[in-house]
Amino acid sequence: MTRLGASPLSMWRDIAHTNSDAIAQTLHALEQRLAHLRENLKTPELRDEFDRANRFRLRDPKKL
């Protein structure tokens, strides 16, 4: 986000307009994940979320 904020609007405006459906879907998915985390801050599910995040972080980018 800081990279976006430091970039000129003229560059990202065209990207956002061209990809608005995909960006909107991705933002919606992010909102859902954040809501899930918020709802599970005091449950054992939080541990599962951290485990999942750590596995994602340690993945091999060459296999993606």
N, C-alpha and C positions, 0 to 999 in steps of 0.2 A: 504494500500500500504506500509506503514512503517513496518507492520508485515512481509510482503513478503520480503521487502528489508533487514530485519534483520535476515531472515531465511536462512539456507544453500541452495544453488542452487540444491544440490543433491536431496533434498526432493521435491522441487517444479518442478524440471525438469521433473520427472516422471509423476507428476500430470498434468503438462501442455501437455506433449506428449500424455497421455491417454485421455485427455479431450479437445484436441485442437479445434475440431469443435464447441463444446459448448462454449468454451472461446472466439473463434473468433466471434461467433454470438452475444454473450453478449457484447463484445467490440464494435461491429458494432452498436448495439442498443444504447449503451452509447454515441458513437460518434454522432448518429442521435439526441439524446436528447440534447446534448451539442450544436449542431448546431442550433437546434430549439430555445434554450435559447438565444444564441448569436444573432439570427435574430430578436428576440422579446424583446431585452433589453429596447427599447424605445417605446414599445406598451403596451396597456392595457392587452395583453396576459401575460405579466410578472406577474401581480397580480394573475392570474389564476394558473400559475405555482407555485407560493409561497403558494397559498391556497391548491393546490394538495399535495405539499410537506409536509405541516403542517398536513394535514389529514393522510398522510402516516405515519408520525412520531408519531402521537397519536394513531395509530391503536393498537389493542390488539394482541400481538404476539401469544397468545394462540389460536386465531381464524385463524391463517395462516396455 
